């Protein structure tokens, strides 16, 4: 038995009445069938985002795509510094070129060793500049007086004895391009007959070097006489060496006008030198065993006795 409470609502209040009648509880009957599912309730708010998971493995590389078409060729570039004057390659590109330079426009210039050129489209080499400098510091010069004979620049006329088959070299300075038409010598107390070869040499570092002209020979047979050979030779500014060589059978008295015994140094106008302080000054250079035509000067020795060679300006 159980007490049953009955709830009866009235208009304003809830009244609870207690029923005290006893009820005999019966045993439960079988469960009835489930009622129909109710309607789905509204979706609740989204929950907080969960933690980021670990990165997965990288997938395999896909196959390489096809090469795209070649782009159009660009325009020709500008010639850069140190580029060659012409295109030496084998491509079909047009040859490159640079215009020749002038006094009013930049461009390529040909180098020259000349110290007498008047060109306005060439450039002097350091060698040409040095030659011009060396010439500028030496003041004695050959004037361009027609018919005047020149020799080494000292005022000494002494009788000298020549050794047979020995070449004697004496210096001369030419200040400007000059043409010459004679080489000459003068005998002194000469007796007999001799053959004398005359010539002109270039200068290298103050000594005779390269043969410029072998003028041939002249036959001497009388004392105090001038002998000369006709030439046609132009010399630019610089130092040169006049060569004298008595050859063949020696005369009885091989005496010629020259400079000797250190009376006056031939080299004083260029450089004064002697074998030792107080000894005879150098008058030129000699080369022994010259029996035929002249060749380049070799095996030179200094000399204190030299016969003169003269050269005549046109």
C-alpha positions in Angstrom: 0.0 0.0 0.0 1.2 3.5 -0.8 -0.1 6.9 -0.1 -1.1 8.9 -3.2 -0.6 12.6 -3.4 -3.0 14.4 -5.8 -2.0 17.8 -7.0 -4.9 20.0 -8.0 -4.2 23.4 -9.3 -6.6 26.2 -8.7 -6.8 29.5 -10.3 -4.0 31.1 -8.3 -2.4 28.5 -6.1 -1.4 24.9 -6.1 -3.3 22.8 -3.6 -1.9 19.6 -2.5 -4.3 17.1 -1.2 -3.3 13.9 0.5 -5.4 10.9 -0.2 -5.0 8.5 2.5 -6.9 5.7 0.8 -4.8 2.8 0.5 -4.1 1.4 -3.0 -3.0 -2.0 -3.6 -0.1 -2.0 -6.0 -0.4 -4.4 -8.8 2.5 -6.0 -10.6 3.9 -4.1 -13.7 2.4 -4.9 -17.1 4.5 -5.4 -20.3 6.2 -2.3 -21.8 4.3 -0.6 -24.4 5.7 0.1 -27.9 8.2 3.0 -28.3 6.6 6.2 -29.3 7.6 8.0 -32.5 10.9 9.8 -32.5 10.6 13.4 -31.6 11.8 16.2 -33.8 15.6 16.9 -34.0 16.6 19.6 -31.7 18.5 22.7 -32.8 22.3 22.3 -33.6 24.4 23.3 -30.7 27.3 25.8 -30.9 30.6 24.7 -32.6 33.1 23.4 -30.2 36.7 24.7 -29.9 39.1 23.7 -32.8 41.3 20.7 -31.9 45.2 20.7 -32.0 46.9 20.6 -35.5 47.9 17.1 -36.5 51.5 16.1 -37.7 52.6 16.9 -41.3 52.2 14.0 -43.6 55.0 12.7 -45.9 55.8 14.6 -49.2 54.3 13.0 -52.1 56.4 11.8 -55.2 57.6 14.5 -57.7 55.4 14.6 -60.7 56.8 14.2 -64.3 58.7 17.2 -65.9 56.6 19.3 -68.3 57.5 19.9 -71.9 60.1 22.7 -72.8 58.5 25.9 -73.9 59.1 27.4 -77.3 62.4 29.5 -77.7 61.8 33.2 -77.3 62.6 35.8 -79.9 66.3 36.9 -80.3 67.1 40.1 -78.5 68.8 43.1 -80.2 72.6 43.3 -80.6 74.4 44.5 -77.6 76.8 47.5 -77.4 80.5 46.9 -78.0 82.2 46.9 -74.6 85.6 48.1 -73.5 88.5 45.8 -74.7 86.2 44.2 -77.3 88.0 43.2 -80.6 87.7 45.5 -83.5 86.2 42.8 -85.6 84.2 39.7 -84.8 86.5 36.7 -85.0 83.9 34.1 -84.2 82.1 31.8 -86.6 78.5 33.0 -85.8 76.4 34.7 -88.4 76.5 37.9 -86.4 77.6 41.0 -88.3 81.2 42.0 -87.9 82.0 44.6 -85.2 84.0 47.6 -86.1 85.4 50.8 -84.6 86.0 54.0 -86.6 89.5 55.4 -87.0 90.3 58.1 -84.5 90.9 61.7 -85.5 91.8 64.9 -83.7 88.0 65.6 -83.4 86.6 62.1 -82.8 87.4 59.1 -80.6 88.4 55.8 -82.3 91.1 53.3 -83.0 94.6 54.6 -83.8 97.7 52.9 -85.4 100.8 53.1 -83.2 104.0 54.4 -84.7 107.7 54.6 -83.7 108.4 57.6 -85.9 109.7 60.7 -84.2 109.4 62.7 -87.5 105.8 61.9 -88.6 103.3 64.7 -88.9 100.3 62.3 -89.0 97.1 63.3 -87.0 95.7 59.8 -87.1 98.5 57.8 -85.4 99.7 57.6 -81.8 103.3 57.6 -80.7 104.7 54.6 -78.8 106.7 54.9 -75.6 109.8 54.2 -77.7 109.1 57.1 -80.0 108.5 59.4 -76.9 111.9 58.3 -75.4 113.7 58.9 -78.7 112.2 62.4 -78.9 113.2 63.0 -75.3 116.7 61.8 -75.9 117.1 64.0 -78.9 115.7 67.0 -77.1 118.3 67.0 -74.4 121.2 67.0 -77.0 121.6 70.5 -78.5 124.4 70.3 -81.1 122.8 69.8 -84.5 123.3 69.6 -88.3 122.0 72.7 -90.0 120.4 72.2 -93.4 122.8 74.4 -95.3 123.2 73.1 -98.8 126.8 72.0 -99.6 128.1 72.1 -96.0 130.2 69.2 -94.7 129.7 68.0 -91.1 131.7 65.7 -88.8 132.0 64.9 -85.1 131.6 68.1 -83.1 135.1 69.1 -82.0 137.5 71.6 -83.4 140.6 69.4 -83.7 142.4 68.6 -86.9 145.3 66.3 -86.2 147.3 63.9 -88.4 146.3 60.4 -87.4 147.6 57.0 -88.5 145.0 54.4 -89.6 145.4 50.7 -89.0 144.7 48.6 -92.0 141.3 46.7 -92.0 140.2 48.5 -88.9 136.8 50.3 -88.9 136.7 53.7 -87.1 133.3 55.1 -85.9 132.8 58.8 -85.0 129.4 60.2 -83.9 127.3 62.9 -85.4 123.9 64.3 -84.3 121.1 65.2 -86.8 118.5 67.4 -85.2 115.9 67.2 -88.0 115.3 65.1 -91.1 118.1 66.0 -93.5 119.3 64.7 -96.9 123.0 64.1 -97.6 124.9 63.7 -100.9 128.5 63.1 -99.9 130.8 61.1 -97.6 134.4 62.3 -97.5 137.8 62.1 -95.9 141.1 64.0 -96.0 144.6 62.7 -96.2 147.4 64.2 -94.2 151.1 63.3 -94.6 150.0 60.4 -96.8 152.3 58.4 -98.9 151.3 55.5 -101.2 147.9 54.2 -102.3 145.0 53.0 -100.2 141.4 51.9 -100.6 139.1 53.4 -97.9 135.5 52.3 -97.4 133.0 54.8 -95.9 129.5 54.3 -94.4 126.8 55.3 -91.9 125.5 53.4 -88.8 122.6 53.8 -86.5 123.1 54.3 -82.7 122.0 52.0 -79.9 122.6 53.1 -76.4 125.5 55.3 -77.4 127.4 52.9 -79.6 127.3 52.1 -83.4 124.9 49.2 -84.2 123.0 48.6 -87.4 124.5 49.4 -90.8 122.4 52.1 -92.6 124.7 52.7 -95.7 127.8 51.1 -97.1 128.8 53.9 -99.5 131.6 51.8 -101.2 135.3 52.7 -101.5 137.4 55.6 -102.6 141.1 55.3 -103.7 143.6 57.7 -102.0 146.9 58.4 -103.6 148.0 61.9 -102.5 148.7 63.8 -99.3 146.6 66.7 -98.0 143.8 65.9 -100.4 140.0 65.5 -100.0 138.4 62.3 -101.3 134.6 61.8 -101.4 131.9 59.3 -102.4 128.5 60.5 -103.8 125.5 59.2 -101.9 121.8 59.9 -101.6 120.8 59.3 -98.0 118.1 60.9 -95.8 118.5 60.7 -92.0 115.8 61.6 -89.4 116.6 63.2 -86.1 119.0 61.2 -84.0 122.6 60.2 -83.3 124.5 58.3 -86.1 128.0 57.0 -86.6 130.2 57.7 -89.6 132.4 54.8 -90.5 136.0 54.8 -92.0 138.0 51.7 -92.9 141.3 51.5 -94.8 141.3 48.1 -96.6 143.5 46.0 -98.9 147.2 46.8 -99.2 148.3 49.3 -96.7 150.0 52.5 -98.0 153.5 53.5 -97.0 152.2 56.3 -94.7 148.5 55.8 -93.8 148.0 59.3 -92.4 144.6 61.1 -92.4 143.1 64.1 -90.7 141.4 63.1 -87.5 141.5 63.4 -83.8 143.9 61.6 -81.5 146.0 61.2 -78.4 143.1 62.6 -76.3 143.7 66.1 -77.5 140.0 66.8 -77.6 137.3 64.2 -76.8 135.0 63.5 -79.6 132.5 62.3 -77.1 132.4 65.5 -75.0 129.2 66.8 -76.6 127.4 63.5 -75.7 129.3 61.9 -72.8 132.9 62.3 -71.7 134.7 59.0 -71.0 138.1 57.6 -70.4 139.7 54.3 -69.4 140.7 55.8 -66.1 140.8 59.3 -64.5 143.4 61.4 -66.2 143.9 59.1 -69.2 143.1 60.0 -72.8 139.5 60.7 -73.6 137.5 58.4 -75.8 137.4 59.7 -79.4 135.1 57.0 -80.9 135.0 53.2 -81.4 136.9 50.7 -83.5 136.3 47.3 -84.9 139.1 45.1 -86.2 139.3 42.6 -89.1 136.9 44.4 -91.4 138.2 43.3 -94.8 135.2 43.7 -97.1 131.7 45.2 -97.2 130.4 46.7 -94.0 128.0 44.7 -91.8 126.4 45.5 -88.4 128.9 46.7 -85.9 130.2 44.1 -83.4 133.1 43.5 -81.1 133.7 47.2 -80.5 136.4 48.8 -78.5 136.9 52.4 -77.5 139.5 54.5 -79.3 141.5 57.6 -78.5 142.8 58.0 -82.1 140.3 58.2 -85.0 140.4 59.5 -88.6 137.5 61.8 -89.4 134.6 61.1 -91.9 132.7 64.1 -93.2 129.1 64.1 -94.5 127.6 66.8 -96.7 124.0 68.1 -96.3 121.9 68.8 -99.4 
